[in-house]
Amino acid sequence: MEGLEHRELSRVKAERLLEDFREDCLLKNMSEETVRKYISAIRIFIDFLRERGLSLEDADKHVLRGFLRYLKFERKASRKTLENYFSALSTFYDYLAYEEIVPANHVLPFRRRYLRRYKTEEEQHVRRLLSVEELAKIVNSTLDPRDRAIIVLLAKTGIRRNELIRLDVDDIDWENYKIILKKTPKRSNRVVFFDDETALVLRRWLRVRERLKPRTKALFINYASKRRIDRNTLFNIVVKHSSKLGLRISPHDLRHWFTTWLRRNKMPREFIKELRGDRRKEAIDLYDHIDEEELREAYLACIPKLGID
């Protein structure tokens, strides 16, 4: 009975620490999605410790080696996944050390020793660049109005998956054909533009959405729950429709398409960075104010047409 009570107290303590860690990450302006991924990875590590009768304070190099073996050989994790797990753990133990809950962050030297080598050629991911014709085929073969609007909006605006998920209906400025994105730590400029083709598919989806009568302002919803669409559903939508044509791509591949084709159509580099919402790092960028109308005109001149019917 005492052992059961001890385990329950340990579980409560771990949850409290995770909640405090979450708040600390948000205070450091980490994105909500990054924090979510970190918490998920740390929970798996905590379960690993608990199954072996260990606590967070026991995580020395021997325990970390055991966790690495577990991820690598039992869970068959890829190298990228391993790097993500130990990045999360390093940030977590840095917090624990700062709060004097543990004496030191043992994850940091462990990462340098076991996860510092570069990826092999086989592990390198080559981003799939679709041609304009290939993307047009995907879009025009996608009959579902919601799914078509999602694919077109990702491609024509270059926004990230989370940015699209957080869109509300009233974020669309129909008069000026632009969208005001929610504020995120990763994005500087929050204004993106869209063209006539994007307007066409958005309006078709909004007519369907209106008939569904969802109790949410979310632009994109799940059909079953009528709630805001989630990350996995959005990812699966893009994969499903592209895979039908043997062109399996991810939402981020559409951001890559947006960037590449604007560049190939001679849009100035600083305009592309502005539309992507990239962080301004150089002093000259901080003082360079880009005129919105000039940016809109450049966008409309350079964004490819997909022949949407």
C-alpha positions in Angstrom: 0.0 0.0 0.0 2.8 2.4 0.9 4.5 1.7 -2.5 1.3 2.6 -4.3 0.9 5.8 -2.3 4.6 6.7 -3.1 4.1 6.1 -6.8 0.9 8.2 -6.8 2.8 11.1 -5.0 5.6 10.8 -7.6 3.0 11.0 -10.4 1.5 14.1 -8.9 4.9 15.7 -8.4 5.9 15.0 -12.0 2.6 16.5 -13.3 3.1 19.6 -11.2 6.7 20.0 -12.6 5.5 19.6 -16.1 2.9 22.3 -15.7 5.5 24.6 -14.1 7.9 23.8 -17.0 5.1 24.5 -19.6 4.6 28.0 -18.0 8.4 28.6 -18.0 8.6 27.7 -21.7 5.8 30.1 -22.6 7.5 32.9 -20.6 10.5 32.3 -22.8 8.3 32.9 -25.9 8.5 29.3 -27.1 5.7 28.4 -29.4 2.7 26.4 -28.0 3.4 23.6 -30.5 7.0 23.3 -29.5 6.0 23.1 -25.8 3.4 20.5 -26.7 6.0 18.3 -28.4 8.4 18.8 -25.5 5.8 17.8 -22.9 4.9 14.7 -24.9 8.5 13.5 -25.1 9.1 14.2 -21.4 6.0 12.2 -20.4 7.5 9.2 -22.3 10.7 9.6 -20.4 8.9 9.9 -17.1 7.0 6.6 -17.9 10.3 5.0 -18.8 11.7 6.0 -15.4 8.6 5.0 -13.5 8.6 1.5 -15.0 12.1 1.0 -13.6 11.3 2.4 -10.2 13.4 5.6 -10.9 12.7 9.3 -10.4 13.6 12.4 -12.4 16.5 13.0 -10.0 18.0 9.6 -11.0 18.6 10.6 -14.6 22.4 10.2 -14.8 24.4 9.1 -17.9 23.6 5.5 -17.3 19.8 6.1 -17.2 20.1 8.3 -20.3 22.0 5.6 -22.1 19.2 3.1 -21.2 16.6 5.5 -22.5 18.5 6.0 -25.7 18.7 2.2 -26.2 15.0 2.0 -25.5 14.1 4.6 -28.1 16.5 3.3 -30.7 16.0 -0.4 -30.4 12.5 -1.0 -28.9 10.6 2.0 -30.3 12.7 2.0 -33.5 12.9 5.8 -33.4 14.6 7.7 -36.3 17.6 9.8 -35.7 15.5 13.0 -36.0 13.1 11.7 -33.4 16.0 10.9 -31.0 17.3 14.4 -31.5 13.9 15.8 -30.7 13.5 13.7 -27.6 16.9 14.7 -26.1 16.4 18.3 -27.1 13.2 18.3 -25.0 14.9 16.5 -22.1 17.9 18.9 -22.2 15.5 21.9 -22.0 13.5 20.3 -19.2 16.6 19.4 -17.1 18.0 22.9 -17.7 14.8 24.2 -16.1 15.1 21.7 -13.2 18.7 22.7 -12.6 17.8 26.4 -12.7 15.1 25.7 -10.1 17.6 23.7 -8.1 15.4 20.6 -8.2 18.4 18.6 -9.7 22.1 19.5 -9.2 23.0 19.6 -12.9 21.8 19.0 -16.4 23.3 15.7 -17.4 21.5 15.6 -20.7 23.6 18.4 -22.2 27.0 16.5 -22.2 25.1 13.3 -23.1 23.7 14.9 -26.3 27.1 16.1 -27.3 28.5 12.6 -27.0 25.8 10.5 -28.6 23.8 12.8 -30.9 26.3 15.2 -32.3 27.3 13.5 -35.5 25.8 14.7 -38.8 23.1 12.7 -40.5 24.1 10.2 -43.1 23.0 10.7 -46.7 20.3 8.0 -46.2 18.9 10.0 -43.3 18.8 13.3 -45.1 15.3 14.4 -46.1 15.1 15.9 -49.6 12.1 18.3 -49.6 9.8 17.4 -52.5 9.4 20.3 -54.9 6.1 20.1 -56.8 5.9 21.7 -60.2 3.0 24.0 -60.8 1.4 21.4 -63.0 1.7 18.7 -60.3 0.1 20.9 -57.7 -2.7 21.8 -60.1 -3.4 18.1 -60.6 -3.7 17.6 -56.9 -6.0 20.6 -56.4 -8.3 19.8 -59.3 -8.6 16.1 -58.3 -9.6 17.1 -54.8 -13.4 17.2 -54.8 -14.0 17.9 -51.1 -14.4 21.7 -50.8 -12.8 21.9 -47.4 -9.8 19.8 -48.3 -9.3 21.7 -51.6 -9.5 25.1 -49.8 -6.9 23.9 -47.2 -4.4 22.7 -49.9 -4.8 25.9 -51.9 -4.5 28.2 -48.9 -1.3 26.5 -47.7 0.2 26.7 -51.1 -0.9 30.2 -52.1 0.0 31.9 -48.8 2.9 29.8 -47.5 1.5 29.7 -44.0 2.5 27.0 -41.5 0.2 24.2 -40.4 -0.5 25.7 -37.0 -1.2 29.1 -38.5 -3.9 27.7 -40.7 -5.4 25.7 -37.9 -5.8 28.8 -35.8 -7.6 30.8 -38.5 -11.1 32.1 -37.8 -13.7 33.1 -40.4 -13.4 36.8 -39.5 -9.6 36.8 -40.0 -10.3 37.1 -43.8 -10.4 40.6 -45.2 -12.4 40.1 -48.3 -12.2 43.7 -49.4 -8.4 43.6 -49.6 -8.0 39.9 -50.3 -5.7 39.4 -47.3 -5.7 37.4 -44.1 -4.5 38.5 -40.6 -2.8 35.6 -38.9 -2.8 35.1 -35.1 0.4 36.2 -33.3 3.0 33.5 -32.8 6.6 33.6 -31.6 7.9 32.4 -35.0 6.2 35.0 -37.2 7.0 38.6 -37.7 4.6 39.8 -40.4 1.1 38.6 -39.8 -0.5 39.7 -43.1 -0.7 37.3 -46.0 -2.5 37.9 -49.3 -4.5 35.6 -51.5 -5.6 35.7 -55.2 -8.8 35.0 -57.1 -8.3 31.3 -57.2 -7.9 31.1 -53.4 -11.0 33.3 -53.0 -13.0 30.9 -55.2 -12.2 27.8 -53.2 -12.6 29.6 -49.9 -16.0 30.9 -50.8 -17.1 27.4 -51.9 -15.9 26.0 -48.6 -17.6 28.7 -46.6 -21.0 27.9 -48.2 -20.6 24.3 -47.1 -19.4 25.3 -43.6 -22.5 27.6 -43.2 -24.8 24.6 -43.8 -22.9 22.6 -41.1 -23.7 25.3 -38.5 -20.6 24.8 -36.3 -20.5 26.5 -32.9 -17.0 27.8 -33.5 -15.4 30.7 -35.4 -12.8 28.4 -36.7 -12.3 28.6 -40.5 -11.6 24.9 -40.9 -13.5 22.3 -38.9 -13.8 18.6 -38.6 -16.9 17.2 -40.3 -17.8 14.9 -37.4 -17.2 17.0 -34.3 -17.8 20.4 -36.1 -14.9 21.7 -34.0 -11.6 23.3 -35.1 -9.5 21.0 -37.3 -6.5 19.5 -35.6 -2.9 19.0 -36.7 -3.1 15.3 -37.6 -6.3 15.7 -39.6 -4.8 18.5 -41.6 -1.6 16.6 -42.3 -3.6 13.5 -43.4 -5.7 15.6 -45.8 -2.6 16.8 -47.6 -1.0 13.4 -47.7 -4.3 11.6 -48.8 -5.0 13.7 -51.8 -1.4 14.0 -53.0 -0.8 10.2 -52.5 -3.7 9.4 -54.9 -1.5 10.8 -57.7 1.7 9.3 -56.4 2.9 12.7 -55.2 3.0 12.2 -51.4 3.7 15.5 -49.8 3.3 17.2 -46.4 1.9 20.7 -45.5 5.4 22.0 -45.2 6.1 20.9 -48.8 3.4 23.4 -49.8 5.3 26.2 -47.9 8.4 25.1 -49.8 6.4 25.3 -53.1 5.2 28.8 -52.2 8.8 30.1 -51.4 10.4 28.4 -54.4 7.9 29.5 -57.1 7.8 33.1 -55.9 11.6 33.2 -56.1 11.6 31.6 -59.6 9.1 34.2 -60.7 11.6 36.9 -59.7 10.0 38.2 -56.5 12.5 40.2 -54.4 14.0 38.1 -51.6 13.0 40.6 -48.9 9.4 40.4 -50.1 9.4 36.6 -49.9 10.8 36.8 -46.3 8.0 39.3 -45.4 5.3 37.0 -46.8 6.8 34.0 -45.0 6.8 35.9 -41.8 10.5 35.1 -41.2 12.1 36.7 -38.2 14.1 39.8 -39.0 17.7 39.2 -37.7 19.8 41.8 -39.4 19.8 45.5 -38.4 18.9 46.6 -41.9 15.8 44.4 -41.9 14.5 46.1 -38.7 14.5 49.5 -40.3 13.3 48.5 -43.7 9.5 49.0 -43.9 7.9 47.3 -46.9 4.9 49.0 -48.3 1.8 46.7 -48.1 0.4 47.7 -51.5 3.7 47.2 -53.2 3.9 43.8 -51.5 0.4 42.8 -52.6 1.1 43.8 -56.2 4.4 41.8 -56.2 2.5 38.8 -54.7 -0.3 38.8 -57.3 2.3 39.2 -60.1 4.4 36.2 -58.9 2.1 33.6 -57.4 1.4 30.8 -59.9 -2.0 30.1 -61.3 -3.3 26.6 -60.9 -6.2 26.6 -63.3 -8.7 25.9 -60.6 -12.1 25.0 -62.0 
